[in-house]
Amino acid sequence: MNRRGVNNIRELAEILGLSPTTVSRVLNGKAERYRISASTKERVLEAAKEFKYLPNKLARGLKMEKTETLGLVIPDIANPFFADIAQSIEREARSKGYSLILCDSGENHIVEKELINLLLSHKVDGIIIAPVGTDYKHIIHTFHSGIPMVVIDRCFPEIGLPFITSDNYQGGYDAVNYMISMGHRKIACIQGIPKSQPTIDRVRGYRDALTKNNLLVDESLILGDDYSTENGYRQTRILFSMDNPPTAIFALSNLISLGVIRAVGEMGMTIPGDISLISFDEQPYSAYLGTPMTTISQKKSEMGQLAVDVLLKYISSQEYRKKVINMTLRTSLVVRSSVKTIG
């Protein structure tokens, strides 16, 4: 017998001289219920360990109509924001006895559809997704086909799907209101995907902070088209080509802010000496940049944990699936050195 490992109960039962039924009951924690002796139980568990028994989880899952596997689709694993959330989701899923299949859509709507189909082919019990773009018909179709789903970060409030997101409006408002309190009057906003819900809410917060402080909204200072570093770099260059550039920039993502920093450095300027900066999303490196950066902090770990918790409730309870759970998590302003006082 190959001692490197066995992967079915019949082989293990043959080694032990026991029936497959007895071995199965021990490995599934049912020894006491079926009055299997302690010595037999110990023999089975020791043999399973010695022969590195690997249960066929998928086969068992198909039989039970449950694979104890979750799917996660995120737009960009290289983005520290989504990497942090993915880590939180994986830990929480593992603590509840679930495995996780992680998929990176690369901010590509077509790839996102393909990945959802891939997860369905693997019979996942449920899916957590941070969508890309603004077309959500495939997500609604999957949800209404009976697959439990939870949307995170980039949500669609109007379509009745469960979601967990940050208070993007309040975060945007707080960032710009703080800049105004420091004397800034000409504040640019480098946005992400224009029609995504986080961008809509953050820009609305930006606008309202200006309006409530009796400042006009200059549409030429709202620019950008995605959440990338390149977008931040390109738009900063455009802003400083203006005859009268802004004194401050509100970057709507951590990657956008890195592009701003790169462009400012290349132009021989400094933060906050020549331009003040606030970034949406706190990162571990934010405090250790050349100029420690003021940020809007999101509850990423809590978002991941809640997503798993809500999804598992949808998986385990048909009654719970009748509810549409929507959660908006508070953000907070983390003040550092990247905004100077002027005026």
Short mmCIF file of the C-alpha atoms (twelve columns), coordinates in Angstrom:
data_MODEL
# 
_entry.id   MODEL 
# 
loop_
_atom_site.group_PDB 
_atom_site.id 
_atom_site.type_symbol 
_atom_site.label_atom_id 
_atom_site.label_alt_id 
_atom_site.label_comp_id 
_atom_site.label_asym_id 
_atom_site.label_seq_id 
_atom_site.Cartn_x 
_atom_site.Cartn_y 
_atom_site.Cartn_z 
_atom_site.pdbx_PDB_model_num 
ATOM 1   C CA . MET A 1   0.000   0.000  0.000   1 
ATOM 2   C CA . ASN A 2   1.291   3.460  -0.902  1 
ATOM 3   C CA . ARG A 3   2.103   5.193  2.388   1 
ATOM 4   C CA . ARG A 4   2.419   8.616  0.822   1 
ATOM 5   C CA . GLY A 5   -1.318  9.057  1.067   1 
ATOM 6   C CA . VAL A 6   -4.726  7.553  0.441   1 
ATOM 7   C CA . ASN A 7   -7.643  9.566  -0.823  1 
ATOM 8   C CA . ASN A 8   -10.660 7.352  -0.366  1 
ATOM 9   C CA . ILE A 9   -12.295 5.711  2.614   1 
ATOM 10  C CA . ARG A 10  -12.369 2.256  1.026   1 
ATOM 11  C CA . GLU A 11  -8.541  2.138  0.872   1 
ATOM 12  C CA . LEU A 12  -8.252  3.286  4.485   1 
ATOM 13  C CA . ALA A 13  -10.853 0.720  5.609   1 
ATOM 14  C CA . GLU A 14  -8.930  -2.056 3.819   1 
ATOM 15  C CA . ILE A 15  -5.725  -1.100 5.643   1 
ATOM 16  C CA . LEU A 16  -7.516  -1.205 9.009   1 
ATOM 17  C CA . GLY A 17  -9.625  -4.298 8.351   1 
ATOM 18  C CA . LEU A 18  -12.777 -2.324 9.088   1 
ATOM 19  C CA . SER A 19  -15.884 -1.585 7.065   1 
ATOM 20  C CA . PRO A 20  -15.923 1.639  5.005   1 
ATOM 21  C CA . THR A 21  -19.055 2.653  6.917   1 
ATOM 22  C CA . THR A 22  -17.265 2.477  10.272  1 
ATOM 23  C CA . VAL A 23  -14.298 4.471  8.989   1 
ATOM 24  C CA . SER A 24  -16.598 7.075  7.438   1 
ATOM 25  C CA . ARG A 25  -18.524 7.521  10.688  1 
ATOM 26  C CA . VAL A 26  -15.335 8.070  12.670  1 
ATOM 27  C CA . LEU A 27  -13.897 10.578 10.200  1 
ATOM 28  C CA . ASN A 28  -17.174 12.494 10.152  1 
ATOM 29  C CA . GLY A 29  -17.245 12.791 13.951  1 
ATOM 30  C CA . LYS A 30  -20.093 10.315 14.441  1 
ATOM 31  C CA . ALA A 31  -18.285 7.598  16.427  1 
ATOM 32  C CA . GLU A 32  -20.193 8.217  19.652  1 
ATOM 33  C CA . ARG A 33  -23.566 8.360  17.911  1 
ATOM 34  C CA . TYR A 34  -22.992 4.898  16.413  1 
ATOM 35  C CA . ARG A 35  -21.323 3.502  19.579  1 
ATOM 36  C CA . ILE A 36  -17.976 2.887  17.938  1 
ATOM 37  C CA . SER A 37  -15.419 2.025  20.609  1 
ATOM 38  C CA . ALA A 38  -12.769 4.539  21.675  1 
ATOM 39  C CA . SER A 39  -9.995  2.147  20.625  1 
ATOM 40  C CA . THR A 40  -11.446 1.779  17.106  1 
ATOM 41  C CA . LYS A 41  -11.883 5.515  16.839  1 
ATOM 42  C CA . GLU A 42  -8.246  6.056  17.838  1 
ATOM 43  C CA . ARG A 43  -7.044  3.451  15.308  1 
ATOM 44  C CA . VAL A 44  -8.943  5.151  12.485  1 
ATOM 45  C CA . LEU A 45  -7.705  8.636  13.353  1 
ATOM 46  C CA . GLU A 46  -4.101  7.467  13.739  1 
ATOM 47  C CA . ALA A 47  -4.226  5.639  10.398  1 
ATOM 48  C CA . ALA A 48  -5.749  8.655  8.677   1 
ATOM 49  C CA . LYS A 49  -2.861  10.714 9.983   1 
ATOM 50  C CA . GLU A 50  -0.197  8.114  9.145   1 
ATOM 51  C CA . PHE A 51  -1.438  7.551  5.601   1 
ATOM 52  C CA . LYS A 52  -2.191  11.237 5.034   1 
ATOM 53  C CA . TYR A 53  -5.808  10.561 4.193   1 
ATOM 54  C CA . LEU A 54  -7.122  13.322 1.904   1 
ATOM 55  C CA . PRO A 55  -10.922 13.360 1.677   1 
ATOM 56  C CA . ASN A 56  -12.421 14.247 -1.675  1 
ATOM 57  C CA . LYS A 57  -14.145 17.384 -0.492  1 
ATOM 58  C CA . LEU A 58  -15.742 18.130 -3.851  1 
ATOM 59  C CA . ALA A 59  -17.222 14.641 -4.180  1 
ATOM 60  C CA . ARG A 60  -18.595 14.817 -0.641  1 
ATOM 61  C CA . GLY A 61  -19.915 18.288 -1.358  1 
ATOM 62  C CA . LEU A 62  -21.745 17.167 -4.489  1 
ATOM 63  C CA . LYS A 63  -23.376 14.402 -2.502  1 
ATOM 64  C CA . MET A 64  -24.415 16.813 0.273   1 
ATOM 65  C CA . GLU A 65  -25.124 19.662 -2.197  1 
ATOM 66  C CA . LYS A 66  -22.581 21.732 -0.268  1 
ATOM 67  C CA . THR A 67  -18.849 22.119 -0.965  1 
ATOM 68  C CA . GLU A 68  -17.899 24.360 1.968   1 
ATOM 69  C CA . THR A 69  -16.183 26.612 -0.582  1 
ATOM 70  C CA . LEU A 70  -16.765 30.306 -1.209  1 
ATOM 71  C CA . GLY A 71  -15.854 32.359 -4.259  1 
ATOM 72  C CA . LEU A 72  -14.360 35.854 -4.133  1 
ATOM 73  C CA . VAL A 73  -14.087 38.129 -7.184  1 
ATOM 74  C CA . ILE A 74  -12.122 41.368 -6.786  1 
ATOM 75  C CA . PRO A 75  -11.036 43.933 -9.400  1 
ATOM 76  C CA . ASP A 76  -7.296  44.036 -8.704  1 
ATOM 77  C CA . ILE A 77  -5.303  41.900 -6.239  1 
ATOM 78  C CA . ALA A 78  -2.304  44.225 -6.752  1 
ATOM 79  C CA . ASN A 79  -4.320  47.058 -5.180  1 
ATOM 80  C CA . PRO A 80  -3.494  46.970 -1.434  1 
ATOM 81  C CA . PHE A 81  -7.099  47.883 -0.608  1 
ATOM 82  C CA . PHE A 82  -8.492  44.722 -2.217  1 
ATOM 83  C CA . ALA A 83  -5.556  42.619 -1.027  1 
ATOM 84  C CA . ASP A 84  -6.378  43.587 2.573   1 
ATOM 85  C CA . ILE A 85  -10.059 42.759 2.118   1 
ATOM 86  C CA . ALA A 86  -9.220  39.426 0.452   1 
ATOM 87  C CA . GLN A 87  -6.954  38.512 3.365   1 
ATOM 88  C CA . SER A 88  -9.705  39.348 5.856   1 
ATOM 89  C CA . ILE A 89  -12.270 37.291 3.921   1 
ATOM 90  C CA . GLU A 90  -9.934  34.292 3.632   1 
ATOM 91  C CA . ARG A 91  -9.193  34.305 7.364   1 
ATOM 92  C CA . GLU A 92  -12.830 34.609 8.324   1 
ATOM 93  C CA . ALA A 93  -13.913 31.889 5.869   1 
ATOM 94  C CA . ARG A 94  -11.201 29.532 7.115   1 
ATOM 95  C CA . SER A 95  -12.211 30.137 10.731  1 
ATOM 96  C CA . LYS A 96  -15.741 29.010 9.793   1 
ATOM 97  C CA . GLY A 97  -14.515 25.858 8.030   1 
ATOM 98  C CA . TYR A 98  -14.751 27.172 4.469   1 
ATOM 99  C CA . SER A 99  -12.176 27.267 1.689   1 
ATOM 100 C CA . LEU A 100 -11.894 30.265 -0.633  1 
ATOM 101 C CA . ILE A 101 -11.381 30.492 -4.403  1 
ATOM 102 C CA . LEU A 102 -9.913  33.930 -5.135  1 
ATOM 103 C CA . CYS A 103 -10.436 35.457 -8.600  1 
ATOM 104 C CA . ASP A 104 -8.968  38.693 -10.008 1 
ATOM 105 C CA . SER A 105 -11.097 40.299 -12.723 1 
ATOM 106 C CA . GLY A 106 -8.398  42.824 -13.639 1 
ATOM 107 C CA . GLU A 107 -11.006 45.609 -13.766 1 
ATOM 108 C CA . ASN A 108 -12.442 43.818 -16.817 1 
ATOM 109 C CA . HIS A 109 -16.205 43.394 -17.079 1 
ATOM 110 C CA . ILE A 110 -16.032 40.453 -19.503 1 
ATOM 111 C CA . VAL A 111 -13.481 38.632 -17.347 1 
ATOM 112 C CA . GLU A 112 -15.728 39.207 -14.330 1 
ATOM 113 C CA . LYS A 113 -18.592 37.373 -16.065 1 
ATOM 114 C CA . GLU A 114 -16.273 34.491 -16.980 1 
ATOM 115 C CA . LEU A 115 -15.016 34.204 -13.407 1 
ATOM 116 C CA . ILE A 116 -18.534 34.033 -11.992 1 
ATOM 117 C CA . ASN A 117 -19.283 31.163 -14.379 1 
ATOM 118 C CA . LEU A 118 -16.021 29.495 -13.350 1 
ATOM 119 C CA . LEU A 119 -17.006 29.684 -9.679  1 
ATOM 120 C CA . LEU A 120 -20.439 28.274 -10.455 1 
ATOM 121 C CA . SER A 121 -18.793 25.355 -12.287 1 
ATOM 122 C CA . HIS A 122 -16.820 24.649 -9.108  1 
ATOM 123 C CA . LYS A 123 -20.107 24.472 -7.172  1 
ATOM 124 C CA . VAL A 124 -19.181 27.172 -4.660  1 
ATOM 125 C CA . ASP A 125 -21.749 27.654 -1.915  1 
ATOM 126 C CA . GLY A 126 -21.764 31.438 -2.324  1 
ATOM 127 C CA . ILE A 127 -19.937 34.379 -3.894  1 
ATOM 128 C CA . ILE A 128 -18.554 37.666 -2.569  1 
ATOM 129 C CA . ILE A 129 -17.878 40.194 -5.322  1 
ATOM 130 C CA . ALA A 130 -16.484 43.713 -5.703  1 
ATOM 131 C CA . PRO A 131 -17.896 44.514 -9.173  1 
ATOM 132 C CA . VAL A 132 -16.202 46.390 -11.993 1 
ATOM 133 C CA . GLY A 133 -17.964 48.785 -14.333 1 
ATOM 134 C CA . THR A 134 -21.625 49.691 -14.122 1 
ATOM 135 C CA . ASP A 135 -23.298 46.728 -15.865 1 
ATOM 136 C CA . TYR A 136 -24.694 44.441 -13.181 1 
ATOM 137 C CA . LYS A 137 -27.232 42.293 -15.082 1 
ATOM 138 C CA . HIS A 138 -25.043 39.190 -14.807 1 
ATOM 139 C CA . ILE A 139 -24.744 39.701 -11.042 1 
ATOM 140 C CA . ILE A 140 -28.511 40.030 -10.627 1 
ATOM 141 C CA . HIS A 141 -29.033 36.931 -12.795 1 
ATOM 142 C CA . THR A 142 -26.627 34.896 -10.661 1 
ATOM 143 C CA . PHE A 143 -28.238 36.076 -7.424  1 
ATOM 144 C CA . HIS A 144 -31.783 35.343 -8.599  1 
ATOM 145 C CA . SER A 145 -30.739 31.909 -9.854  1 
ATOM 146 C CA . GLY A 146 -30.401 30.966 -6.196  1 
ATOM 147 C CA . ILE A 147 -26.670 31.465 -5.580  1 
ATOM 148 C CA . PRO A 148 -26.113 33.411 -2.338  1 
ATOM 149 C CA . MET A 149 -24.122 36.583 -3.095  1 
ATOM 150 C CA . VAL A 150 -22.818 39.594 -1.195  1 
ATOM 151 C CA . VAL A 151 -21.518 42.689 -2.977  1 
ATOM 152 C CA . ILE A 152 -18.701 44.628 -1.318  1 
ATOM 153 C CA . ASP A 153 -17.218 48.107 -1.816  1 
ATOM 154 C CA . ARG A 154 -18.602 48.971 -5.272  1 
ATOM 155 C CA . CYS A 155 -22.279 48.399 -4.655  1 
ATOM 156 C CA . PHE A 156 -25.523 49.014 -6.548  1 
ATOM 157 C CA . PRO A 157 -27.990 50.339 -3.932  1 
ATOM 158 C CA . GLU A 158 -30.933 50.476 -6.339  1 
ATOM 159 C CA . ILE A 159 -31.077 46.782 -7.354  1 
ATOM 160 C CA . GLY A 160 -31.889 45.067 -4.076  1 
ATOM 161 C CA . LEU A 161 -28.755 42.931 -3.627  1 
ATOM 162 C CA . PRO A 162 -27.080 42.554 -0.238  1 
ATOM 163 C CA . PHE A 163 -24.025 44.808 0.037   1 
ATOM 164 C CA . ILE A 164 -21.404 46.041 2.482   1 
ATOM 165 C CA . THR A 165 -19.595 49.257 1.675   1 
ATOM 166 C CA . SER A 166 -17.927 52.303 3.235   1 
ATOM 167 C CA . ASP A 167 -19.602 55.639 3.874   1 
ATOM 168 C CA . ASN A 168 -17.981 57.129 0.794   1 
ATOM 169 C CA . TYR A 169 -20.035 60.311 0.933   1 
ATOM 170 C CA . GLN A 170 -19.018 61.167 4.490   1 
ATOM 171 C CA . GLY A 171 -15.392 60.302 3.761   1 
ATOM 172 C CA . GLY A 172 -15.355 62.647 0.770   1 
ATOM 173 C CA . TYR A 173 -17.051 65.395 2.751   1 
ATOM 174 C CA . ASP A 174 -14.668 65.071 5.704   1 
ATOM 175 C CA . ALA A 175 -11.564 65.158 3.493   1 
ATOM 176 C CA . VAL A 176 -12.531 68.337 1.663   1 
ATOM 177 C CA . ASN A 177 -13.986 70.032 4.721   1 
ATOM 178 C CA . TYR A 178 -10.638 69.500 6.476   1 
ATOM 179 C CA . MET A 179 -8.734  71.039 3.547   1 
ATOM 180 C CA . ILE A 180 -11.051 74.038 3.637   1 
ATOM 181 C CA . SER A 181 -10.466 74.413 7.394   1 
ATOM 182 C CA . MET A 182 -6.732  74.579 6.604   1 
ATOM 183 C CA . GLY A 183 -7.334  77.551 4.323   1 
ATOM 184 C CA . HIS A 184 -7.581  75.863 0.915   1 
ATOM 185 C CA . ARG A 185 -10.115 77.261 -1.531  1 
ATOM 186 C CA . LYS A 186 -9.027  75.749 -4.851  1 
ATOM 187 C CA . ILE A 187 -9.205  71.972 -4.351  1 
ATOM 188 C CA . ALA A 188 -9.006  69.470 -7.194  1 
ATOM 189 C CA . CYS A 189 -10.682 66.059 -7.154  1 
ATOM 190 C CA . ILE A 190 -9.057  63.178 -9.070  1 
ATOM 191 C CA . GLN A 191 -11.807 60.595 -9.336  1 
ATOM 192 C CA . GLY A 192 -12.018 56.891 -10.113 1 
ATOM 193 C CA . ILE A 193 -14.443 55.175 -12.511 1 
ATOM 194 C CA . PRO A 194 -16.964 58.019 -13.021 1 
ATOM 195 C CA . LYS A 195 -20.197 56.003 -12.787 1 
ATOM 196 C CA . SER A 196 -19.133 53.624 -10.011 1 
ATOM 197 C CA . GLN A 197 -20.981 54.136 -6.730  1 
ATOM 198 C CA . PRO A 198 -17.876 54.921 -4.618  1 
ATOM 199 C CA . THR A 199 -16.854 57.638 -7.088  1 
ATOM 200 C CA . ILE A 200 -20.378 59.066 -7.226  1 
ATOM 201 C CA . ASP A 201 -20.615 59.257 -3.438  1 
ATOM 202 C CA . ARG A 202 -17.098 60.600 -2.854  1 
ATOM 203 C CA . VAL A 203 -17.517 63.317 -5.483  1 
ATOM 204 C CA . ARG A 204 -20.888 64.221 -3.979  1 
ATOM 205 C CA . GLY A 205 -19.171 64.620 -0.607  1 
ATOM 206 C CA . TYR A 206 -16.515 66.790 -2.268  1 
ATOM 207 C CA . ARG A 207 -19.156 68.997 -3.860  1 
ATOM 208 C CA . ASP A 208 -21.238 69.348 -0.709  1 
ATOM 209 C CA . ALA A 209 -18.224 70.297 1.426   1 
ATOM 210 C CA . LEU A 210 -17.429 73.134 -0.989  1 
ATOM 211 C CA . THR A 211 -21.040 74.289 -1.226  1 
ATOM 212 C CA . LYS A 212 -21.648 74.241 2.529   1 
ATOM 213 C CA . ASN A 213 -18.537 76.377 2.975   1 
ATOM 214 C CA . ASN A 214 -19.888 78.896 0.421   1 
ATOM 215 C CA . LEU A 215 -17.326 77.943 -2.228  1 
ATOM 216 C CA . LEU A 216 -18.121 77.474 -5.899  1 
ATOM 217 C CA . VAL A 217 -17.614 74.033 -7.481  1 
ATOM 218 C CA . ASP A 218 -15.180 74.376 -10.404 1 
ATOM 219 C CA . GLU A 219 -16.031 71.533 -12.804 1 
ATOM 220 C CA . SER A 220 -12.601 71.794 -14.456 1 
ATOM 221 C CA . LEU A 221 -11.053 70.599 -11.185 1 
ATOM 222 C CA . ILE A 222 -13.019 67.314 -11.176 1 
ATOM 223 C CA . LEU A 223 -11.144 64.979 -13.514 1 
ATOM 224 C CA . GLY A 224 -9.995  61.387 -13.932 1 
ATOM 225 C CA . ASP A 225 -11.466 58.111 -15.167 1 
ATOM 226 C CA . ASP A 226 -10.215 55.150 -13.100 1 
ATOM 227 C CA . TYR A 227 -8.633  54.151 -9.805  1 
ATOM 228 C CA . SER A 228 -5.114  53.607 -11.164 1 
ATOM 229 C CA . THR A 229 -1.714  55.113 -10.399 1 
ATOM 230 C CA . GLU A 230 -1.442  56.199 -14.031 1 
ATOM 231 C CA . ASN A 231 -4.682  58.160 -13.730 1 
ATOM 232 C CA . GLY A 232 -3.355  60.032 -10.693 1 
ATOM 233 C CA . TYR A 233 -0.096  60.798 -12.469 1 
ATOM 234 C CA . ARG A 234 -1.740  61.961 -15.698 1 
ATOM 235 C CA . GLN A 235 -4.350  64.188 -14.039 1 
ATOM 236 C CA . THR A 236 -1.780  65.832 -11.755 1 
ATOM 237 C CA . ARG A 237 0.235   66.784 -14.822 1 
ATOM 238 C CA . ILE A 238 -2.910  68.282 -16.367 1 
ATOM 239 C CA . LEU A 239 -3.719  70.239 -13.198 1 
ATOM 240 C CA . PHE A 240 -0.267  71.824 -13.116 1 
ATOM 241 C CA . SER A 241 -0.499  72.798 -16.772 1 
ATOM 242 C CA . MET A 242 -3.279  75.213 -15.786 1 
ATOM 243 C CA . ASP A 243 -2.548  78.924 -15.480 1 
ATOM 244 C CA . ASN A 244 -3.808  78.891 -11.897 1 
ATOM 245 C CA . PRO A 245 -3.373  75.349 -10.486 1 
ATOM 246 C CA . PRO A 246 -5.070  74.165 -7.296  1 
ATOM 247 C CA . THR A 247 -3.450  74.305 -3.869  1 
ATOM 248 C CA . ALA A 248 -4.755  70.881 -2.854  1 
ATOM 249 C CA . ILE A 249 -5.772  67.546 -4.375  1 
ATOM 250 C CA . PHE A 250 -8.301  65.049 -3.085  1 
ATOM 251 C CA . ALA A 251 -7.325  61.632 -4.559  1 
ATOM 252 C CA . LEU A 252 -10.214 59.174 -4.587  1 
ATOM 253 C CA . SER A 253 -8.058  56.058 -4.103  1 
ATOM 254 C CA . ASN A 254 -4.732  54.999 -2.653  1 
ATOM 255 C CA . LEU A 255 -3.364  54.183 -6.118  1 
ATOM 256 C CA . ILE A 256 -4.428  57.557 -7.508  1 
ATOM 257 C CA . SER A 257 -2.554  59.261 -4.667  1 
ATOM 258 C CA . LEU A 258 0.633   57.354 -5.523  1 
ATOM 259 C CA . GLY A 259 0.364   58.679 -9.071  1 
ATOM 260 C CA . VAL A 260 -0.001  62.201 -7.675  1 
ATOM 261 C CA . ILE A 261 3.125   61.761 -5.557  1 
ATOM 262 C CA . ARG A 262 5.107   60.510 -8.543  1 
ATOM 263 C CA . ALA A 263 4.041   63.431 -10.763 1 
ATOM 264 C CA . VAL A 264 4.751   66.007 -8.044  1 
ATOM 265 C CA . GLY A 265 8.241   64.574 -7.527  1 
ATOM 266 C CA . GLU A 266 9.021   64.545 -11.247 1 
ATOM 267 C CA . MET A 267 8.017   68.199 -11.502 1 
ATOM 268 C CA . GLY A 268 10.482  69.094 -8.758  1 
ATOM 269 C CA . MET A 269 7.784   70.045 -6.262  1 
ATOM 270 C CA . THR A 270 6.974   68.841 -2.778  1 
ATOM 271 C CA . ILE A 271 4.002   67.786 -0.673  1 
ATOM 272 C CA . PRO A 272 2.742   69.832 1.108   1 
ATOM 273 C CA . GLY A 273 5.089   72.681 0.151   1 
ATOM 274 C CA . ASP A 274 3.678   73.101 -3.362  1 
ATOM 275 C CA . ILE A 275 0.514   71.011 -3.225  1 
ATOM 276 C CA . SER A 276 -1.483  69.485 -0.356  1 
ATOM 277 C CA . LEU A 277 -2.900  65.963 -0.693  1 
ATOM 278 C CA . ILE A 278 -5.491  63.737 0.957   1 
ATOM 279 C CA . SER A 279 -6.025  60.145 -0.180  1 
ATOM 280 C CA . PHE A 280 -9.146  58.045 0.197   1 
ATOM 281 C CA . ASP A 281 -8.056  54.814 1.918   1 
ATOM 282 C CA . GLU A 282 -5.502  54.398 4.670   1 
ATOM 283 C CA . GLN A 283 -2.613  52.008 3.956   1 
ATOM 284 C CA . PRO A 284 0.227   50.684 6.158   1 
ATOM 285 C CA . TYR A 285 2.692   52.779 4.153   1 
ATOM 286 C CA . SER A 286 0.676   56.023 4.499   1 
ATOM 287 C CA . ALA A 287 2.479   57.036 7.692   1 
ATOM 288 C CA . TYR A 288 5.932   56.221 6.285   1 
ATOM 289 C CA . LEU A 289 5.984   58.205 3.051   1 
ATOM 290 C CA . GLY A 290 8.454   61.105 2.690   1 
ATOM 291 C CA . THR A 291 5.564   63.270 3.825   1 
ATOM 292 C CA . PRO A 292 3.219   61.179 6.005   1 
ATOM 293 C CA . MET A 293 -0.123  61.301 4.200   1 
ATOM 294 C CA . THR A 294 -3.478  62.402 5.557   1 
ATOM 295 C CA . THR A 295 -6.058  59.792 4.575   1 
ATOM 296 C CA . ILE A 296 -9.632  58.637 4.852   1 
ATOM 297 C CA . SER A 297 -9.522  55.286 6.623   1 
ATOM 298 C CA . GLN A 298 -11.953 52.489 5.767   1 
ATOM 299 C CA . LYS A 299 -12.859 49.478 7.904   1 
ATOM 300 C CA . LYS A 300 -11.470 46.901 5.489   1 
ATOM 301 C CA . SER A 301 -11.093 44.020 7.944   1 
ATOM 302 C CA . GLU A 302 -14.590 44.552 9.275   1 
ATOM 303 C CA . MET A 303 -15.956 44.698 5.728   1 
ATOM 304 C CA . GLY A 304 -14.384 41.326 4.925   1 
ATOM 305 C CA . GLN A 305 -15.563 39.687 8.137   1 
ATOM 306 C CA . LEU A 306 -19.113 40.973 7.748   1 
ATOM 307 C CA . ALA A 307 -19.230 39.841 4.119   1 
ATOM 308 C CA . VAL A 308 -18.429 36.263 5.138   1 
ATOM 309 C CA . ASP A 309 -20.848 36.390 8.082   1 
ATOM 310 C CA . VAL A 310 -23.747 37.637 5.939   1 
ATOM 311 C CA . LEU A 311 -22.972 35.213 3.100   1 
ATOM 312 C CA . LEU A 312 -22.934 32.204 5.433   1 
ATOM 313 C CA . LYS A 313 -26.308 33.241 6.818   1 
ATOM 314 C CA . TYR A 314 -27.681 33.377 3.269   1 
ATOM 315 C CA . ILE A 315 -26.185 29.938 2.594   1 
ATOM 316 C CA . SER A 316 -27.583 28.305 5.725   1 
ATOM 317 C CA . SER A 317 -31.063 29.834 5.861   1 
ATOM 318 C CA . GLN A 318 -33.691 30.071 3.141   1 
ATOM 319 C CA . GLU A 319 -35.633 32.382 5.437   1 
ATOM 320 C CA . TYR A 320 -32.656 34.719 5.771   1 
ATOM 321 C CA . ARG A 321 -32.395 34.958 1.978   1 
ATOM 322 C CA . LYS A 322 -35.693 36.849 1.956   1 
ATOM 323 C CA . LYS A 323 -33.885 39.754 3.634   1 
ATOM 324 C CA . VAL A 324 -31.721 42.283 1.789   1 
ATOM 325 C CA . ILE A 325 -28.888 43.181 4.129   1 
ATOM 326 C CA . ASN A 326 -27.197 46.501 3.350   1 
ATOM 327 C CA . MET A 327 -24.415 47.850 5.566   1 
ATOM 328 C CA . THR A 328 -22.532 51.143 5.323   1 
ATOM 329 C CA . LEU A 329 -19.411 51.335 7.486   1 
ATOM 330 C CA . ARG A 330 -18.167 54.616 8.911   1 
ATOM 331 C CA . THR A 331 -14.922 56.115 7.668   1 
ATOM 332 C CA . SER A 332 -12.507 58.278 9.636   1 
ATOM 333 C CA . LEU A 333 -10.073 61.092 8.851   1 
ATOM 334 C CA . VAL A 334 -6.451  60.309 9.757   1 
ATOM 335 C CA . VAL A 335 -4.556  63.609 9.961   1 
ATOM 336 C CA . ARG A 336 -0.842  63.675 9.164   1 
ATOM 337 C CA . SER A 337 1.477   66.128 7.402   1 
ATOM 338 C CA . SER A 338 0.355   66.238 3.757   1 
ATOM 339 C CA . VAL A 339 -1.989  69.235 4.121   1 
ATOM 340 C CA . LYS A 340 -0.469  72.606 5.006   1 
ATOM 341 C CA . THR A 341 -2.194  75.654 6.418   1 
ATOM 342 C CA . ILE A 342 -2.471  78.542 3.972   1 
ATOM 343 C CA . GLY A 343 -3.990  82.050 4.081   1 
# 
